[in-house]
Amino acid sequence: MDLTQRIAYFLILILSVGLGLWKGGAPERTGALVFVAMALVQAAVMSVIPSHFVKVDPDSLMTDLIGFLGFGYLALEARRFWPIWATSLQILSLSAHFVRWADIGIHPLVYAVMRGGPTFGAAIAILIGTLSHWRRLHRHGFDASWQTWSRHAAR
């Protein structure tokens, strides 16, 4: 990833997390916190085991697993479409680790793009979800966050 791509990635990430925490409903705030958890875990693991994209990167694998579980939970509980998109994208990121583990012979750059690109898409999904929530809130005055069967719905 060149410098402009990194800058774009971090700007989208900061914008989606910041806007999700500031203006999002409960699912968007939770999704933003999933991204914060992913970043913290990745930074902690990378300080011990650096990424080389040659073997399965444990930091990225753990980060993608956290994203999959967090967004998957939201996909089941929230009354939103974006968590389904984010969960699907995290499945793509997890599949990149399987491809690297199976040693199919992909170039390290391809592995890097396969594991990082979908997470960028998940950040865009949260951004779209937050903007959609904001629009529904202004249009209708309310926006239900949780499914009726969710334990969060009573709150």
N, CA, C and O atoms as a DFTB+ gen file, in Angstrom:
620 C
 N C O
     1  1       0.842      -1.165       0.000
     2  2       0.000       0.000       0.000
     3  2       0.894       1.237       0.000
     4  3       1.782       1.371       0.842
     5  1       0.656       2.125      -0.936
     6  2       1.462       3.332      -0.969
     7  2       0.911       4.357       0.028
     8  3      -0.110       4.122       0.675
     9  1       1.587       5.474       0.139
    10  2       1.250       6.466       1.156
    11  2      -0.150       7.041       0.974
    12  3      -0.866       7.215       1.960
    13  1      -0.559       7.337      -0.244
    14  2      -1.892       7.916      -0.452
    15  2      -2.992       6.917      -0.084
    16  3      -4.034       7.313       0.439
    17  1      -2.773       5.635      -0.351
    18  2      -3.759       4.624       0.023
    19  2      -3.856       4.494       1.539
    20  3      -4.945       4.328       2.087
    21  1      -2.712       4.571       2.210
    22  2      -2.723       4.508       3.676
    23  2      -3.436       5.700       4.270
    24  3      -4.216       5.567       5.213
    25  1      -3.163       6.869       3.711
    26  2      -3.832       8.072       4.203
    27  2      -5.337       7.965       3.989
    28  3      -6.116       8.285       4.886
    29  1      -5.749       7.516       2.808
    30  2      -7.177       7.351       2.520
    31  2      -7.806       6.349       3.483
    32  3      -8.902       6.578       3.994
    33  1      -7.110       5.236       3.731
    34  2      -7.629       4.218       4.641
    35  2      -7.826       4.794       6.035
    36  3      -8.884       4.609       6.638
    37  1      -6.818       5.491       6.554
    38  2      -6.921       6.018       7.911
    39  2      -7.927       7.162       8.002
    40  3      -8.577       7.319       9.035
    41  1      -8.069       7.960       6.950
    42  2      -9.082       9.015       6.964
    43  2     -10.490       8.418       6.996
    44  3     -11.342       8.870       7.761
    45  1     -10.731       7.408       6.167
    46  2     -12.037       6.736       6.174
    47  2     -12.278       6.074       7.528
    48  3     -13.379       6.147       8.073
    49  1     -11.249       5.430       8.065
    50  2     -11.388       4.760       9.356
    51  2     -11.701       5.766      10.461
    52  3     -12.611       5.545      11.261
    53  1     -10.957       6.862      10.510
    54  2     -11.192       7.884      11.538
    55  2     -12.567       8.515      11.356
    56  3     -13.283       8.743      12.332
    57  1     -12.939       8.799      10.104
    58  2     -14.243       9.397       9.830
    59  2     -15.376       8.451      10.218
    60  3     -16.337       8.870      10.863
    61  1     -15.272       7.180       9.832
    62  2     -16.358       6.243      10.118
    63  2     -16.470       5.954      11.614
    64  3     -17.577       5.891      12.148
    65  1     -15.343       5.779      12.291
    66  2     -15.384       5.522      13.735
    67  2     -15.838       6.779      14.483
    68  3     -16.689       6.707      15.370
    69  1     -15.272       7.911      14.124
    70  2     -15.639       9.159      14.800
    71  2     -17.105       9.513      14.607
    72  3     -17.800       9.841      15.569
    73  1     -17.573       9.447      13.370
    74  2     -18.970       9.764      13.091
    75  2     -19.899       8.718      13.704
    76  3     -20.979       9.053      14.193
    77  1     -19.477       7.448      13.676
    78  2     -20.284       6.398      14.296
    79  2     -20.459       6.609      15.787
    80  3     -21.553       6.424      16.322
    81  1     -19.381       6.997      16.462
    82  2     -19.462       7.253      17.901
    83  2     -20.246       8.518      18.207
    84  3     -20.957       8.575      19.210
    85  1     -20.126       9.528      17.361
    86  2     -20.739      10.823      17.616
    87  2     -22.213      10.859      17.228
    88  3     -23.047      11.296      18.021
    89  1     -22.546      10.408      16.029
    90  2     -23.902      10.561      15.499
    91  2     -24.637       9.243      15.261
    92  3     -25.808       9.255      14.883
    93  1     -23.979       8.124      15.471
    94  2     -24.612       6.843      15.189
    95  2     -25.568       6.406      16.280
    96  3     -25.537       6.900      17.407
    97  1     -26.418       5.463      15.907
    98  2     -27.272       4.821      16.899
    99  2     -26.449       3.793      17.664
   100  3     -25.238       3.690      17.467
   101  1     -27.096       3.046      18.523
   102  2     -26.382       2.051      19.323
   103  2     -25.612       1.043      18.456
   104  3     -24.473       0.721      18.797
   105  1     -26.180       0.527      17.347
   106  2     -25.405      -0.410      16.530
   107  2     -24.167       0.237      15.885
   108  3     -23.117      -0.396      15.781
   109  1     -24.297       1.493      15.459
   110  2     -23.144       2.161      14.847
   111  2     -22.066       2.447      15.885
   112  3     -20.876       2.319      15.596
   113  1     -22.469       2.829      17.077
   114  2     -21.479       3.052      18.144
   115  2     -20.780       1.741      18.506
   116  3     -19.569       1.715      18.727
   117  1     -21.554       0.654      18.563
   118  2     -20.964      -0.649      18.855
   119  2     -20.009      -1.065      17.743
   120  3     -18.925      -1.578      18.020
   121  1     -20.399      -0.849      16.486
   122  2     -19.524      -1.160      15.357
   123  2     -18.251      -0.346      15.381
   124  3     -17.176      -0.856      15.065
   125  1     -18.365       0.928      15.757
   126  2     -17.171       1.769      15.873
   127  2     -16.251       1.230      16.970
   128  3     -15.029       1.238      16.823
   129  1     -16.839       0.767      18.057
   130  2     -16.028       0.190      19.138
   131  2     -15.386      -1.129      18.718
   132  3     -14.304      -1.470      19.197
   133  1     -16.039      -1.870      17.832
   134  2     -15.420      -3.083      17.281
   135  2     -14.147      -2.690      16.529
   136  3     -13.118      -3.354      16.656
   137  1     -14.219      -1.616      15.749
   138  2     -13.022      -1.152      15.038
   139  2     -11.934      -0.697      16.006
   140  3     -10.752      -0.947      15.769
   141  1     -12.320      -0.036      17.091
   142  2     -11.339       0.383      18.097
   143  2     -10.676      -0.850      18.705
   144  3      -9.456      -0.879      18.865
   145  1     -11.470      -1.869      19.048
   146  2     -10.912      -3.110      19.600
   147  2      -9.974      -3.775      18.603
   148  3      -8.914      -4.277      18.976
   149  1     -10.371      -3.778      17.325
   150  2      -9.514      -4.372      16.294
   151  2      -8.165      -3.645      16.230
   152  3      -7.114      -4.280      16.141
   153  1      -8.206      -2.323      16.275
   154  2      -6.970      -1.533      16.197
   155  2      -6.082      -1.765      17.420
   156  3      -4.865      -1.887      17.289
   157  1      -6.683      -1.824      18.597
   158  2      -5.907      -2.046      19.820
   159  2      -5.241      -3.422      19.826
   160  3      -4.070      -3.548      20.186
   161  1      -5.987      -4.447      19.429
   162  2      -5.427      -5.796      19.388
   163  2      -4.308      -5.870      18.351
   164  3      -3.256      -6.455      18.605
   165  1      -4.541      -5.273      17.181
   166  2      -3.512      -5.310      16.148
   167  2      -2.243      -4.597      16.604
   168  3      -1.141      -5.095      16.371
   169  1      -2.381      -3.447      17.244
   170  2      -1.204      -2.719      17.724
   171  2      -0.466      -3.513      18.797
   172  3       0.765      -3.550      18.810
   173  1      -1.215      -4.145      19.692
   174  2      -0.578      -4.923      20.763
   175  2       0.181      -6.117      20.205
   176  3       1.315      -6.372      20.608
   177  1      -0.427      -6.844      19.288
   178  2       0.229      -8.035      18.743
   179  2       1.392      -7.633      17.830
   180  3       2.442      -8.275      17.843
   181  1       1.204      -6.571      17.037
   182  2       2.276      -6.148      16.134
   183  2       3.513      -5.663      16.893
   184  3       4.623      -5.715      16.363
   185  1       3.330      -5.193      18.123
   186  2       4.485      -4.770      18.902
   187  2       5.342      -5.961      19.321
   188  3       6.526      -5.808      19.618
   189  1       4.737      -7.149      19.342
   190  2       5.455      -8.362      19.711
   191  2       5.867      -9.160      18.474
   192  3       6.996      -9.645      18.392
   193  1       4.945      -9.297      17.506
   194  2       5.185     -10.097      16.298
   195  2       4.916      -9.211      15.081
   196  3       3.756      -8.958      14.755
   197  1       5.968      -8.736      14.402
   198  2       5.737      -7.868      13.240
   199  2       5.164      -8.633      12.044
   200  3       5.386      -9.834      11.892
   201  1       4.416      -7.906      11.194
   202  2       3.828      -8.502       9.991
   203  2       4.845      -8.513       8.861
   204  3       5.577      -7.545       8.654
   205  1       4.878      -9.624       8.132
   206  2       5.746      -9.719       6.954
   207  2       4.987     -10.171       5.718
   208  3       5.555     -10.195       4.626
   209  1       3.718     -10.530       5.864
   210  2       2.848     -10.973       4.773
   211  2       3.352     -12.249       4.090
   212  3       2.866     -12.597       3.014
   213  1       4.317     -12.951       4.694
   214  2       4.856     -14.174       4.108
   215  2       4.136     -15.391       4.677
   216  3       3.871     -16.350       3.953
   217  1       3.821     -15.357       5.962
   218  2       3.044     -16.400       6.617
   219  2       1.776     -15.748       7.157
   220  3       1.598     -14.536       7.042
   221  1       0.910     -16.544       7.737
   222  2      -0.297     -15.985       8.328
   223  2       0.111     -15.006       9.424
   224  3       0.853     -15.356      10.341
   225  1      -0.382     -13.781       9.316
   226  2      -0.076     -12.761      10.311
   227  2      -1.015     -12.924      11.496
   228  3      -2.224     -12.743      11.349
   229  1      -0.482     -13.265      12.678
   230  2      -1.366     -13.495      13.826
   231  2      -2.136     -12.245      14.242
   232  3      -3.273     -12.349      14.701
   233  1      -1.534     -11.066      14.089
   234  2      -2.239      -9.841      14.466
   235  2      -3.451      -9.613      13.584
   236  3      -4.527      -9.271      14.074
   237  1      -3.282      -9.799      12.306
   238  2      -4.381      -9.592      11.373
   239  2      -5.441     -10.679      11.521
   240  3      -6.635     -10.398      11.417
   241  1      -5.016     -11.906      11.760
   242  2      -5.965     -12.996      11.961
   243  2      -6.840     -12.726      13.184
   244  3      -8.060     -12.877      13.116
   245  1      -6.232     -12.330      14.294
   246  2      -6.998     -12.035      15.506
   247  2      -7.901     -10.830      15.289
   248  3      -9.047     -10.819      15.738
   249  1      -7.385      -9.816      14.600
   250  2      -8.175      -8.625      14.321
   251  2      -9.389      -8.963      13.466
   252  3     -10.500      -8.522      13.759
   253  1      -9.180      -9.742      12.411
   254  2     -10.294     -10.112      11.540
   255  2     -11.300     -11.002      12.255
   256  3     -12.499     -10.921      11.987
   257  1     -10.829     -11.840      13.151
   258  2     -11.736     -12.679      13.929
   259  2     -12.587     -11.823      14.870
   260  3     -13.786     -12.064      15.012
   261  1     -11.979     -10.834      15.507
   262  2     -12.730      -9.905      16.363
   263  2     -13.772      -9.162      15.530
   264  3     -14.919      -9.018      15.951
   265  1     -13.370      -8.690      14.344
   266  2     -14.308      -7.999      13.462
   267  2     -15.459      -8.893      13.042
   268  3     -16.615      -8.471      13.047
   269  1     -15.145     -10.124      12.678
   270  2     -16.186     -11.078      12.268
   271  2     -17.168     -11.326      13.403
   272  3     -18.380     -11.289      13.194
   273  1     -16.655     -11.580      14.600
   274  2     -17.532     -11.864      15.735
   275  2     -18.351     -10.636      16.133
   276  3     -19.548     -10.745      16.398
   277  1     -17.705      -9.471      16.174
   278  2     -18.409      -8.244      16.560
   279  2     -19.467      -7.844      15.552
   280  3     -20.608      -7.568      15.924
   281  1     -19.101      -7.809      14.279
   282  2     -20.066      -7.439      13.253
   283  2     -21.116      -8.531      13.067
   284  3     -22.270      -8.238      12.754
   285  1     -20.718      -9.785      13.258
   286  2     -21.682     -10.881      13.174
   287  2     -22.750     -10.781      14.250
   288  3     -23.929     -11.028      13.994
   289  1     -22.330     -10.418      15.450
   290  2     -23.287     -10.196      16.533
   291  2     -24.254      -9.077      16.155
   292  3     -25.464      -9.200      16.344
   293  1     -23.711      -7.990      15.620
   294  2     -24.568      -6.875      15.206
   295  2     -25.496      -7.270      14.066
   296  3     -26.643      -6.826      14.013
   297  1     -25.006      -8.097      13.160
   298  2     -25.842      -8.538      12.043
   299  2     -27.052      -9.324      12.536
   300  3     -28.121      -9.261      11.929
   301  1     -26.892     -10.056      13.622
   302  2     -27.998     -10.828      14.185
   303  2     -28.950      -9.985      15.023
   304  3     -30.158     -10.226      15.025
   305  1     -28.417      -9.007      15.729
   306  2     -29.206      -8.267      16.715
   307  2     -29.734      -6.912      16.238
   308  3     -30.804      -6.486      16.672
   309  1     -29.007      -6.235      15.358
   310  2     -29.368      -4.866      14.990
   311  2     -30.366      -4.830      13.835
   312  3     -30.419      -5.745      13.013
   313  1     -31.143      -3.773      13.792
   314  2     -32.076      -3.538      12.674
   315  2     -31.373      -2.675      11.629
   316  3     -31.810      -1.565      11.324
   317  1     -30.291      -3.199      11.095
   318  2     -29.489      -2.482      10.120
   319  2     -28.983      -3.470       9.075
   320  3     -28.844      -4.664       9.340
   321  1     -28.710      -2.939       7.867
   322  2     -28.122      -3.769       6.824
   323  2     -26.604      -3.750       6.862
   324  3     -25.970      -4.745       6.511
   325  1     -26.006      -2.642       7.279
   326  2     -24.554      -2.519       7.179
   327  2     -23.796      -3.596       7.975
   328  3     -22.724      -4.003       7.528
   329  1     -24.291      -4.086       9.136
   330  2     -23.528      -5.146       9.811
   331  2     -23.436      -6.436       8.989
   332  3     -22.464      -7.183       9.107
   333  1     -24.450      -6.693       8.156
   334  2     -24.388      -7.873       7.286
   335  2     -23.263      -7.693       6.278
   336  3     -22.508      -8.627       6.013
   337  1     -23.149      -6.486       5.712
   338  2     -22.071      -6.197       4.766
   339  2     -20.716      -6.319       5.457
   340  3     -19.794      -6.939       4.926
   341  1     -20.599      -5.719       6.653
   342  2     -19.322      -5.740       7.370
   343  2     -18.921      -7.166       7.743
   344  3     -17.748      -7.526       7.646
   345  1     -19.892      -7.980       8.168
   346  2     -19.601      -9.372       8.508
   347  2     -19.141     -10.147       7.281
   348  3     -18.184     -10.918       7.349
   349  1     -19.824      -9.940       6.164
   350  2     -19.439     -10.615       4.921
   351  2     -18.035     -10.226       4.501
   352  3     -17.257     -11.070       4.057
   353  1     -17.713      -8.961       4.639
   354  2     -16.367      -8.501       4.282
   355  2     -15.314      -9.092       5.218
   356  3     -14.207      -9.409       4.783
   357  1     -15.652      -9.239       6.492
   358  2     -14.702      -9.855       7.420
   359  2     -14.503     -11.335       7.103
   360  3     -13.424     -11.876       7.344
   361  1     -15.528     -11.995       6.568
   362  2     -15.360     -13.385       6.127
   363  2     -14.348     -13.436       4.985
   364  3     -13.532     -14.355       4.916
   365  1     -14.401     -12.446       4.087
   366  2     -13.402     -12.387       3.017
   367  2     -11.992     -12.209       3.582
   368  3     -11.044     -12.843       3.119
   369  1     -11.866     -11.344       4.585
   370  2     -10.550     -11.161       5.214
   371  2     -10.071     -12.449       5.862
   372  3      -8.895     -12.797       5.752
   373  1     -10.964     -13.159       6.535
   374  2     -10.584     -14.428       7.152
   375  2     -10.185     -15.464       6.109
   376  3      -9.291     -16.277       6.347
   377  1     -10.841     -15.437       4.959
   378  2     -10.482     -16.392       3.907
   379  2      -9.078     -16.140       3.377
   380  3      -8.412     -17.073       2.928
   381  1      -8.620     -14.899       3.422
   382  2      -7.245     -14.597       3.006
   383  2      -6.246     -15.321       3.897
   384  3      -5.216     -15.796       3.418
   385  1      -6.540     -15.408       5.175
   386  2      -5.635     -16.116       6.094
   387  2      -5.631     -17.612       5.793
   388  3      -4.592     -18.265       5.887
   389  1      -6.793     -18.153       5.432
   390  2      -6.850     -19.560       5.054
   391  2      -6.007     -19.814       3.807
   392  3      -5.274     -20.801       3.734
   393  1      -6.116     -18.918       2.828
   394  2      -5.324     -19.058       1.593
   395  2      -3.836     -19.021       1.920
   396  3      -3.066     -19.815       1.379
   397  1      -3.422     -18.109       2.798
   398  2      -2.001     -18.024       3.187
   399  2      -1.597     -19.264       3.959
   400  3      -0.510     -19.801       3.744
   401  1      -2.463     -19.729       4.860
   402  2      -2.153     -20.923       5.646
   403  2      -2.035     -22.149       4.749
   404  3      -1.153     -22.984       4.951
   405  1      -2.926     -22.262       3.749
   406  2      -2.904     -23.415       2.841
   407  2      -1.712     -23.361       1.894
   408  3      -1.443     -24.323       1.174
   409  1      -1.003     -22.246       1.892
   410  2       0.210     -22.063       1.078
   411  2      -0.076     -22.328      -0.407
   412  3       0.613     -23.106      -1.066
   413  1      -1.104     -21.661      -0.899
   414  2      -1.504     -21.813      -2.290
   415  2      -0.507     -21.122      -3.222
   416  3      -0.501     -21.380      -4.425
   417  1       0.302     -20.278      -2.689
   418  2       1.337     -19.645      -3.500
   419  2       0.978     -18.260      -3.993
   420  3       1.312     -17.891      -5.119
   421  1       0.303     -17.493      -3.161
   422  2      -0.011     -16.133      -3.556
   423  2       1.115     -15.203      -3.143
   424  3       1.820     -15.457      -2.167
   425  1       1.272     -14.146      -3.881
   426  2       2.302     -13.146      -3.602
   427  2       1.962     -12.433      -2.294
   428  3       0.785     -12.217      -2.008
   429  1       2.968     -12.062      -1.491
   430  2       2.693     -11.367      -0.229
   431  2       1.841     -10.102      -0.394
   432  3       1.036      -9.782       0.481
   433  1       2.014      -9.386      -1.503
   434  2       1.208      -8.188      -1.727
   435  2      -0.263      -8.551      -1.921
   436  3      -1.146      -7.835      -1.448
   437  1      -0.527      -9.647      -2.607
   438  2      -1.905     -10.091      -2.816
   439  2      -2.527     -10.463      -1.466
   440  3      -3.687     -10.146      -1.204
   441  1      -1.754     -11.134      -0.618
   442  2      -2.238     -11.480       0.723
   443  2      -2.557     -10.213       1.505
   444  3      -3.581     -10.142       2.185
   445  1      -1.697      -9.229       1.413
   446  2      -1.914      -7.973       2.134
   447  2      -3.203      -7.295       1.682
   448  3      -3.965      -6.794       2.509
   449  1      -3.447      -7.277       0.384
   450  2      -4.658      -6.652      -0.144
   451  2      -5.895      -7.477       0.220
   452  3      -6.938      -6.918       0.558
   453  1      -5.778      -8.805       0.150
   454  2      -6.909      -9.675       0.473
   455  2      -7.329      -9.551       1.937
   456  3      -8.514      -9.649       2.254
   457  1      -6.382      -9.339       2.809
   458  2      -6.740      -9.269       4.227
   459  2      -7.091      -7.860       4.660
   460  3      -7.819      -7.693       5.639
   461  1      -6.598      -6.828       3.963
   462  2      -6.856      -5.446       4.372
   463  2      -7.982      -4.764       3.629
   464  3      -8.680      -3.924       4.196
   465  1      -8.169      -5.113       2.370
   466  2      -9.193      -4.461       1.559
   467  2     -10.608      -4.595       2.108
   468  3     -11.327      -3.598       2.184
   469  1     -11.023      -5.786       2.487
   470  2     -12.383      -5.928       3.021
   471  2     -12.624      -5.121       4.303
   472  3     -13.740      -4.659       4.541
   473  1     -11.598      -4.952       5.118
   474  2     -11.761      -4.156       6.334
   475  2     -12.010      -2.696       5.986
   476  3     -12.777      -2.015       6.667
   477  1     -11.367      -2.215       4.932
   478  2     -11.627      -0.872       4.423
   479  2     -13.095      -0.773       4.006
   480  3     -13.753       0.232       4.278
   481  1     -13.605      -1.810       3.351
   482  2     -15.011      -1.847       2.967
   483  2     -15.935      -1.847       4.174
   484  3     -16.998      -1.228       4.134
   485  1     -15.548      -2.531       5.250
   486  2     -16.362      -2.548       6.472
   487  2     -16.416      -1.156       7.097
   488  3     -17.447      -0.762       7.641
   489  1     -15.319      -0.413       7.022
   490  2     -15.312       0.961       7.531
   491  2     -16.273       1.832       6.720
   492  3     -16.982       2.669       7.278
   493  1     -16.290       1.632       5.414
   494  2     -17.222       2.374       4.561
   495  2     -18.662       1.968       4.881
   496  3     -19.564       2.806       4.854
   497  1     -18.880       0.685       5.182
   498  2     -20.226       0.216       5.538
   499  2     -20.720       0.915       6.799
   500  3     -21.882       1.319       6.858
   501  1     -19.859       1.067       7.815
   502  2     -20.260       1.773       9.036
   503  2     -20.565       3.240       8.722
   504  3     -21.520       3.809       9.249
   505  1     -19.755       3.835       7.872
   506  2     -19.980       5.229       7.488
   507  2     -21.338       5.378       6.802
   508  3     -22.107       6.278       7.139
   509  1     -21.635       4.508       5.848
   510  2     -22.929       4.537       5.168
   511  2     -24.062       4.266       6.159
   512  3     -25.110       4.911       6.105
   513  1     -23.846       3.314       7.060
   514  2     -24.857       3.007       8.072
   515  2     -25.130       4.174       8.993
   516  3     -26.281       4.433       9.343
   517  1     -24.083       4.883       9.391
   518  2     -24.264       6.039      10.268
   519  2     -25.010       7.157       9.550
   520  3     -25.913       7.772      10.116
   521  1     -24.631       7.415       8.310
   522  2     -25.320       8.457       7.544
   523  2     -26.784       8.077       7.299
   524  3     -27.660       8.941       7.336
   525  1     -27.052       6.798       7.051
   526  2     -28.433       6.337       6.851
   527  2     -29.245       6.470       8.140
   528  3     -30.408       6.871       8.110
   529  1     -28.627       6.132       9.264
   530  2     -29.296       6.278      10.565
   531  2     -29.643       7.741      10.808
   532  3     -30.756       8.072      11.216
   533  1     -28.687       8.594      10.555
   534  2     -28.870      10.029      10.760
   535  2     -30.023      10.550       9.892
   536  3     -30.844      11.342      10.356
   537  1     -30.080      10.103       8.634
   538  2     -31.138      10.513       7.713
   539  2     -32.509      10.016       8.194
   540  3     -33.481      10.771       8.182
   541  1     -32.585       8.745       8.617
   542  2     -33.857       8.208       9.108
   543  2     -34.311       8.941      10.372
   544  3     -35.499       9.204      10.558
   545  1     -33.365       9.259      11.216
   546  2     -33.679       9.966      12.454
   547  2     -34.266      11.346      12.167
   548  3     -35.240      11.751      12.801
   549  1     -33.683      12.059      11.224
   550  2     -34.184      13.387      10.870
   551  2     -35.497      13.314      10.097
   552  3     -36.341      14.202      10.219
   553  1     -35.669      12.274       9.315
   554  2     -36.883      12.138       8.506
   555  2     -38.079      11.688       9.343
   556  3     -39.179      12.220       9.194
   557  1     -37.861      10.692      10.236
   558  2     -38.971      10.098      10.977
   559  2     -38.981      10.449      12.465
   560  3     -39.981      10.214      13.144
   561  1     -37.908      10.997      12.970
   562  2     -37.837      11.336      14.383
   563  2     -37.382      10.191      15.274
   564  3     -37.132      10.393      16.462
   565  1     -37.274       8.999      14.718
   566  2     -36.796       7.828      15.472
   567  2     -36.167       6.848      14.493
   568  3     -36.389       6.930      13.285
   569  1     -35.385       5.925      15.024
   570  2     -34.796       4.856      14.223
   571  2     -34.511       3.698      15.169
   572  3     -33.540       3.724      15.926
   573  1     -35.356       2.694      15.120
   574  2     -35.195       1.543      16.014
   575  2     -33.840       0.882      15.762
   576  3     -33.458       0.644      14.616
   577  1     -33.130       0.592      16.832
   578  2     -31.775       0.049      16.710
   579  2     -31.729      -1.468      16.698
   580  3     -30.930      -2.057      15.970
   581  1     -32.576      -2.110      17.497
   582  2     -32.441      -3.547      17.717
   583  2     -33.673      -4.299      17.234
   584  3     -34.776      -3.754      17.192
   585  1     -33.467      -5.550      16.874
   586  2     -34.561      -6.431      16.491
   587  2     -35.498      -6.600      17.675
   588  3     -35.071      -6.452      18.820
   589  1     -36.757      -6.904      17.426
   590  2     -37.725      -7.030      18.518
   591  2     -37.395      -8.198      19.444
   592  3     -37.742      -8.161      20.625
   593  1     -36.730      -9.233      18.930
   594  2     -36.381     -10.384      19.768
   595  2     -35.071     -10.182      20.522
   596  3     -34.708     -10.999      21.367
   597  1     -34.367      -9.108      20.222
   598  2     -33.063      -8.857      20.838
   599  2     -33.238      -8.490      22.315
   600  3     -34.220      -7.853      22.696
   601  1     -32.291      -8.892      23.121
   602  2     -32.325      -8.525      24.537
   603  2     -32.076      -7.030      24.704
   604  3     -32.368      -6.472      25.762
   605  1     -31.530      -6.362      23.657
   606  2     -31.291      -4.931      23.693
   607  2     -32.562      -4.128      23.423
   608  3     -32.629      -2.949      23.771
   609  1     -33.564      -4.745      22.811
   610  2     -34.771      -4.028      22.392
   611  2     -35.538      -3.448      23.570
   612  3     -36.214      -2.429      23.428
   613  1     -35.442      -4.078      24.718
   614  2     -36.174      -3.597      25.909
   615  2     -35.530      -2.357      26.510
   616  3     -36.144      -1.682      27.336
   617  1     -34.313      -2.052      26.110
   618  2     -33.614      -0.894      26.700
   619  2     -34.082       0.400      26.124
   620  3     -33.594       1.461      26.513
